[in-house]
Amino acid sequence: MRFLLIVAPLCLLLATAVDPALGEAQGYGVYRAHPEALQWHSLLLHSAWALFVPGLLALLAPIRARGAVPARIAWVATVVGLTTFSALMAADLWILALEQTLPDDAVRRANEAFEDLAWARWGWQVPGLAGWALALVLAPLAAARARVIDWWTAGAALLGTALYFLFAISPLPLSLTGPAVLLGAYTVAAFRLRPAPEGEPARYAAFVDRAGRAALIAAPLLFAGGLGTVPGFSPSLDGSLAHPAQAQASALLLHLAWVAFIPAVLHLARGPVAAVTVLALVNFSGLMVGDYTTIAAATALDRATAEKVDATIGEYAPFTLGWMLPGMLLTLLGLVAVTVLAAVRHRVRWWTPALTAAGIAAFLVLGVGPLSLLSPALLLAALAPVARRAHPAPEAVPVPATA
């Protein structure tokens, strides 16, 4: 997964290069004038932050005792904060759909309504922004402190992060400086990542193991909480508008459920199957922000407009084919594949993937409703017994000293 450290800043570089809202091109109406560029910018930007999630986790993986404290904070910031931040890129697509449907004053009202949603601010925006900043700063610092990368590489990564913070929306080519430096720094990090010095206690690995075991229980419980709090056990807009706070809480719990499945997956397996599943989970969790944008549009405007905007977003091929469908499909298939892989490697019994597959099937067949709680119940029955016992880490992440 460490080579995703190269792909992530590359996507960030491409996203910045095609951004139609750089320099003085700010304000409402810009997206309307450049719809194709905005769609690719949003997808590439989301992909960049999504790819940084497994990439930074691979950067932290060799850490043992030295650097363990900042590594733990960076781990939480990456799994929860950076994943949440990547979801917010969907708001650009929503604004594009608004601009293609409505005049600028109506777009402004809807966007202000979204920003005023307390659950969106404190459940998504604040933790997303904080986690994004902490992950990009603390991960390279922790890795350098642990001596798994050198301080020059960490310094270059921090320089790239600072340049991006300062010039992300500046005119070209200034806006490209941050992503370009990040690409160079993390390319070096990916090729020169090395094990921590021998003889140190595996404090960071023990933390990750505890977090993974806790996530095996927390993820199905959060999933049950999200399904159980859907207003009226129906995904209709009427229910969301009648109980907006409950609908927002439900969406946040579902988002956190898919986020919690990330450490659960990595506790069970490593390698390409796990990496693809993690990326799918990041994509899938981000779709929950759509509940907030729909409520905001229907509150500030009207139900018919909100439904029209949602339909417009569904017509964007980069979003549908590059984000929504892969996120949903690969998440559900990946959760089953990961448990099968764990069973093949004798980390779990075969009834674990069987119950997991049954839980996924129940989710697909039953949808949202009182019986939908059967799905998280089956997933909890599959994963909770695994969480009760500590395991050695799955196959180690390869970290040769030289490329």
C-alpha positions as CSV (number, residue, x, y, z in Angstrom):
1,M,0.0,0.0,0.0
2,R,3.0,2.3,0.4
3,F,3.0,3.0,-3.4
4,L,-0.3,4.7,-3.0
5,L,1.8,7.5,-1.5
6,I,2.9,8.2,-5.1
7,V,-0.6,7.9,-6.7
8,A,-2.2,10.2,-4.1
9,P,-0.2,13.3,-4.7
10,L,-0.2,12.6,-8.4
11,C,-4.0,12.8,-8.3
12,L,-3.7,16.0,-6.2
13,L,-1.5,17.5,-8.9
14,L,-3.9,16.6,-11.7
15,A,-6.9,17.8,-9.7
16,T,-5.3,21.2,-9.1
17,A,-4.3,21.4,-12.8
18,V,-7.9,21.1,-14.0
19,D,-9.5,23.2,-11.2
20,P,-11.7,25.8,-12.9
21,A,-11.8,28.0,-9.8
22,L,-8.3,29.2,-9.3
23,G,-7.0,32.7,-8.8
24,E,-9.7,35.3,-9.4
25,A,-12.1,32.8,-10.7
26,Q,-14.0,32.5,-7.5
27,G,-17.7,32.8,-6.5
28,Y,-20.9,31.3,-7.8
29,G,-21.3,30.7,-11.5
30,V,-17.7,29.5,-12.2
31,Y,-18.7,25.8,-12.0
32,R,-21.6,26.4,-14.4
33,A,-19.1,27.7,-17.0
34,H,-16.8,24.7,-16.7
35,P,-18.9,21.6,-15.8
36,E,-16.6,18.9,-17.2
37,A,-13.5,20.4,-15.6
38,L,-15.3,20.6,-12.3
39,Q,-16.5,17.0,-12.4
40,W,-12.9,15.7,-13.0
41,H,-11.5,18.1,-10.4
42,S,-13.9,16.9,-7.8
43,L,-13.3,13.2,-8.6
44,L,-9.5,13.6,-8.7
45,L,-9.4,15.7,-5.5
46,H,-11.6,13.1,-3.6
47,S,-9.4,10.3,-5.0
48,A,-6.2,12.0,-3.8
49,W,-7.4,12.3,-0.2
50,A,-8.9,8.8,-0.4
51,L,-5.6,7.3,-1.6
52,F,-3.7,9.1,1.1
53,V,-5.7,7.1,3.7
54,P,-4.1,3.7,3.0
55,G,-0.9,5.4,1.9
56,L,-0.3,7.2,5.1
57,L,-1.3,4.1,7.1
58,A,1.4,2.2,5.2
59,L,3.9,5.0,6.0
60,L,3.1,4.6,9.7
61,A,3.0,0.7,9.7
62,P,6.7,0.1,10.4
63,I,6.7,2.3,13.5
64,R,7.3,0.6,16.8
65,A,8.1,2.5,20.0
66,R,9.9,5.6,18.8
67,G,7.4,8.0,17.3
68,A,4.4,5.9,18.6
69,V,2.6,8.8,20.2
70,P,2.4,11.1,17.1
71,A,1.7,8.0,15.0
72,R,-1.3,7.1,17.1
73,I,-2.7,10.6,16.6
74,A,-1.9,10.5,12.9
75,W,-3.6,7.1,12.6
76,V,-6.9,8.5,14.1
77,A,-6.6,11.7,12.0
78,T,-6.1,9.6,8.8
79,V,-8.8,7.0,9.4
80,V,-11.5,9.3,10.7
81,G,-10.5,12.8,9.7
82,L,-9.0,12.4,6.2
83,T,-11.7,9.9,5.2
84,T,-14.4,12.5,6.3
85,F,-12.5,15.3,4.5
86,S,-12.5,13.3,1.2
87,A,-16.3,13.1,1.4
88,L,-16.7,16.8,1.4
89,M,-15.4,17.0,-2.2
90,A,-18.9,15.8,-3.2
91,A,-20.2,19.3,-2.2
92,D,-18.6,20.7,-5.3
93,L,-20.6,18.4,-7.5
94,W,-23.7,19.4,-5.6
95,I,-23.0,23.1,-6.2
96,L,-22.4,22.4,-9.9
97,A,-25.8,20.7,-10.0
98,L,-27.4,23.7,-8.3
99,E,-25.7,26.1,-10.7
100,Q,-26.9,24.1,-13.7
101,T,-30.5,24.2,-12.3
102,L,-30.9,27.5,-10.6
103,P,-29.7,31.2,-10.6
104,D,-26.8,32.2,-8.4
105,D,-29.0,33.7,-5.6
106,A,-30.8,30.4,-5.1
107,V,-27.5,28.5,-5.2
108,R,-26.2,30.8,-2.4
109,R,-29.3,30.1,-0.3
110,A,-28.9,26.4,-0.6
111,N,-25.2,26.4,0.1
112,E,-25.7,28.6,3.2
113,A,-28.4,26.2,4.4
114,F,-25.9,23.3,4.1
115,E,-23.2,25.2,6.0
116,D,-25.7,26.1,8.7
117,L,-26.6,22.4,9.4
118,A,-25.1,21.7,12.8
119,W,-24.6,18.0,12.1
120,A,-22.8,18.8,8.9
121,R,-20.5,21.3,10.6
122,W,-19.6,19.3,13.7
123,G,-19.9,15.8,12.2
124,W,-18.2,16.4,8.9
125,Q,-16.5,19.8,8.3
126,V,-14.7,20.3,11.7
127,P,-13.4,16.8,12.1
128,G,-12.6,16.5,8.4
129,L,-10.6,19.7,8.2
130,A,-8.8,19.0,11.5
131,G,-8.0,15.4,10.6
132,W,-6.8,16.4,7.1
133,A,-4.3,18.9,8.6
134,L,-3.2,16.6,11.4
135,A,-2.7,13.6,9.1
136,L,-0.6,15.4,6.6
137,V,1.6,17.0,9.3
138,L,2.0,14.3,11.9
139,A,2.4,11.2,9.7
140,P,5.7,12.2,8.1
141,L,6.9,13.6,11.5
142,A,6.1,10.3,13.2
143,A,7.8,8.3,10.5
144,A,10.9,10.4,10.7
145,R,11.0,10.2,14.5
146,A,10.8,6.4,14.1
147,R,13.6,6.5,11.6
148,V,11.5,4.7,8.9
149,I,12.1,7.6,6.6
150,D,14.8,10.3,6.9
151,W,14.2,13.8,8.1
152,W,14.9,15.4,4.7
153,T,12.0,13.4,3.3
154,A,9.7,14.4,6.1
155,G,10.8,18.0,5.7
156,A,10.0,17.9,2.0
157,A,6.5,16.4,2.8
158,L,5.9,19.2,5.3
159,L,7.0,21.8,2.8
160,G,4.7,20.4,0.2
161,T,1.8,20.5,2.7
162,A,2.6,24.1,3.7
163,L,2.7,25.1,0.0
164,Y,-0.6,23.4,-0.7
165,F,-2.2,25.1,2.4
166,L,-1.0,28.5,1.1
167,F,-1.5,28.3,-2.6
168,A,-4.2,25.6,-3.3
169,I,-6.4,28.1,-5.1
170,S,-3.7,30.4,-6.4
171,P,-3.3,30.8,-10.2
172,L,-1.3,28.3,-12.2
173,P,1.5,27.3,-11.9
174,L,1.8,28.5,-8.3
175,S,-1.0,26.3,-7.2
176,L,1.0,23.2,-8.5
177,T,4.0,23.8,-6.2
178,G,2.5,22.0,-3.2
179,P,1.3,18.9,-5.0
180,A,4.6,18.7,-7.0
181,V,6.7,18.8,-3.8
182,L,4.4,16.3,-2.1
183,L,4.8,14.0,-5.1
184,G,8.6,14.1,-4.9
185,A,8.7,13.7,-1.1
186,Y,6.3,10.8,-1.0
187,T,7.8,9.1,-4.0
188,V,11.1,9.0,-2.1
189,A,9.2,7.8,1.1
190,A,7.5,5.0,-0.8
191,F,10.8,3.7,-2.3
192,R,12.9,4.2,0.8
193,L,10.5,3.2,3.6
194,R,12.4,0.9,6.0
195,P,11.7,-1.0,9.2
196,A,12.1,0.6,12.5
197,P,15.3,-0.2,14.5
198,E,15.2,-3.7,16.0
199,G,14.8,-4.1,19.7
200,E,12.0,-1.6,20.3
201,P,8.7,-2.8,21.8
202,A,5.9,-2.8,19.2
203,R,3.8,-0.1,20.9
204,Y,2.3,1.4,17.8
205,A,1.4,-2.1,16.4
206,A,-0.3,-2.9,19.7
207,F,-2.4,0.2,19.4
208,V,-3.4,-0.6,15.9
209,D,-4.3,-4.2,16.9
210,R,-6.5,-2.9,19.8
211,A,-8.1,-0.4,17.4
212,G,-8.8,-3.0,14.8
213,R,-10.3,-5.4,17.3
214,A,-12.5,-2.6,18.7
215,A,-13.6,-1.7,15.1
216,L,-14.7,-5.3,14.5
217,I,-17.5,-4.6,17.1
218,A,-18.0,-0.9,16.6
219,A,-18.6,-1.0,12.8
220,P,-21.6,-3.3,12.9
221,L,-23.0,-1.5,15.9
222,L,-22.7,1.9,14.2
223,F,-24.2,0.3,11.1
224,A,-27.2,-0.8,13.2
225,G,-27.4,2.7,14.7
226,G,-27.5,4.3,11.3
227,L,-30.1,2.0,9.9
228,G,-32.2,2.1,13.1
229,T,-32.4,5.9,13.2
230,V,-33.6,6.4,9.6
231,P,-36.8,8.4,10.1
232,G,-39.8,6.1,9.8
233,F,-37.4,3.3,8.6
234,S,-37.9,4.8,5.1
235,P,-35.3,6.6,3.0
236,S,-37.9,9.0,1.7
237,L,-37.3,12.8,1.6
238,D,-40.5,13.4,3.4
239,G,-39.2,11.6,6.5
240,S,-35.9,13.5,6.4
241,L,-37.7,16.8,6.2
242,A,-40.1,15.9,9.0
243,H,-37.2,14.8,11.2
244,P,-34.1,16.6,9.8
245,A,-31.9,16.1,12.9
246,Q,-32.6,12.4,13.1
247,A,-31.9,12.0,9.4
248,Q,-28.6,13.8,9.7
249,A,-27.7,11.7,12.8
250,S,-28.5,8.5,10.8
251,A,-26.3,9.6,7.9
252,L,-23.4,10.4,10.2
253,L,-23.7,7.0,11.9
254,L,-23.7,5.2,8.6
255,H,-20.6,7.2,7.5
256,L,-18.8,6.3,10.7
257,A,-19.8,2.7,10.3
258,W,-18.1,2.4,7.0
259,V,-15.1,4.4,8.4
260,A,-14.9,1.9,11.3
261,F,-14.8,-1.0,8.8
262,I,-11.4,0.4,7.6
263,P,-9.4,-0.7,10.6
264,A,-11.5,-3.8,10.9
265,V,-10.5,-4.8,7.4
266,L,-6.8,-4.1,8.0
267,H,-7.0,-6.2,11.2
268,L,-8.1,-9.2,9.2
269,A,-5.9,-8.9,6.1
270,R,-3.3,-6.9,4.2
271,G,-2.4,-6.7,0.6
272,P,-4.2,-5.7,-2.6
273,V,-7.7,-7.1,-1.6
274,A,-7.6,-5.2,1.7
275,A,-6.2,-2.0,0.0
276,V,-9.0,-2.0,-2.6
277,T,-11.6,-2.6,0.1
278,V,-10.3,0.3,2.2
279,L,-10.5,2.6,-0.9
280,A,-14.0,1.4,-1.5
281,L,-15.0,2.0,2.1
282,V,-13.7,5.6,1.8
283,N,-15.7,6.1,-1.3
284,F,-18.8,4.6,0.1
285,S,-18.7,6.5,3.4
286,G,-18.5,9.7,1.5
287,L,-21.8,9.2,-0.2
288,M,-23.6,9.8,3.1
289,V,-22.9,13.5,2.7
290,G,-25.6,13.5,0.0
291,D,-28.3,13.2,2.7
292,Y,-27.2,16.6,4.1
293,T,-27.1,18.4,0.7
294,T,-30.6,17.1,-0.1
295,I,-32.0,18.3,3.1
296,A,-30.3,21.7,2.6
297,A,-31.7,22.1,-0.9
298,A,-35.2,21.1,0.1
299,T,-35.1,23.4,3.1
300,A,-33.8,26.4,1.3
301,L,-35.7,25.9,-1.9
302,D,-38.3,23.2,-2.3
303,R,-38.6,19.4,-2.6
304,A,-39.0,19.3,-6.3
305,T,-35.8,21.3,-6.8
306,A,-33.9,19.1,-4.4
307,E,-35.0,16.0,-6.3
308,K,-34.0,17.6,-9.6
309,V,-30.6,18.5,-8.3
310,D,-30.1,14.9,-7.0
311,A,-31.1,13.6,-10.4
312,T,-28.6,16.0,-12.1
313,I,-25.7,14.7,-9.9
314,G,-26.6,11.2,-10.9
315,E,-26.0,12.1,-14.5
316,Y,-22.3,13.0,-13.9
317,A,-20.4,10.0,-15.3
318,P,-17.2,10.7,-13.3
319,F,-19.2,10.7,-10.1
320,T,-21.4,7.7,-10.9
321,L,-18.7,5.5,-12.5
322,G,-15.6,6.8,-10.6
323,W,-17.1,7.2,-7.1
324,M,-20.6,5.9,-6.4
325,L,-20.8,2.5,-8.1
326,P,-17.2,1.4,-7.3
327,G,-17.6,2.5,-3.7
328,M,-20.9,0.6,-3.2
329,L,-20.0,-2.5,-5.2
330,L,-16.4,-3.0,-4.1
331,T,-17.2,-2.3,-0.4
332,L,-19.8,-5.1,-0.3
333,L,-17.7,-7.5,-2.3
334,G,-14.5,-6.5,-0.5
335,L,-15.9,-7.2,3.0
336,V,-16.7,-10.7,2.0
337,A,-13.4,-11.2,0.1
338,V,-11.4,-10.0,3.1
339,T,-13.1,-12.5,5.5
340,V,-12.6,-15.3,2.9
341,L,-8.9,-14.3,2.7
342,A,-8.6,-14.3,6.5
343,A,-10.2,-17.8,6.6
344,V,-7.8,-19.1,3.9
345,R,-4.9,-17.8,6.1
346,H,-6.4,-19.4,9.2
347,R,-7.0,-16.2,11.0
348,V,-10.7,-16.8,11.3
349,R,-13.0,-19.8,11.0
350,W,-15.0,-20.4,7.8
351,W,-18.3,-19.4,9.4
352,T,-17.0,-15.8,9.6
353,P,-17.1,-15.2,5.9
354,A,-20.3,-17.2,5.7
355,L,-22.0,-14.9,8.2
356,T,-20.5,-11.9,6.6
357,A,-21.8,-12.8,3.2
358,A,-25.2,-13.4,4.8
359,G,-25.1,-10.0,6.4
360,I,-24.2,-8.3,3.1
361,A,-27.0,-10.2,1.3
362,A,-29.5,-9.2,3.9
363,F,-28.5,-5.5,3.4
364,L,-29.0,-5.8,-0.3
365,V,-32.3,-7.7,-0.1
366,L,-34.0,-6.0,2.9
367,G,-32.8,-2.4,2.2
368,V,-34.0,0.1,4.8
369,G,-36.7,-1.0,7.2
370,P,-37.2,-2.7,10.5
371,L,-35.9,-6.0,9.1
372,S,-32.8,-4.3,7.9
373,L,-31.3,-4.6,11.4
374,L,-30.7,-8.3,10.6
375,S,-27.8,-7.2,8.4
376,P,-25.7,-5.6,11.1
377,A,-26.7,-8.4,13.5
378,L,-25.2,-11.0,11.2
379,L,-22.1,-8.9,10.7
380,L,-21.7,-8.5,14.5
381,A,-22.1,-12.3,14.9
382,A,-19.4,-12.8,12.3
383,L,-16.9,-10.3,13.6
384,A,-17.3,-10.0,17.3
385,P,-15.8,-13.4,18.2
386,V,-12.7,-12.4,16.2
387,A,-12.4,-9.3,18.2
388,R,-12.2,-11.2,21.5
389,R,-8.8,-12.6,20.9
390,A,-5.6,-10.8,19.9
391,H,-3.9,-11.9,16.7
392,P,-0.4,-11.3,15.4
393,A,-0.5,-8.8,12.7
394,P,-1.3,-10.2,9.2
395,E,1.5,-10.5,6.8
396,A,4.0,-7.7,7.3
397,V,4.0,-4.7,5.0
398,P,7.2,-5.1,2.8
399,V,9.5,-2.2,3.6
400,P,12.9,-2.9,2.0
401,A,15.7,-0.5,2.8
402,T,16.4,0.2,-0.8
403,A,14.3,0.3,-3.9
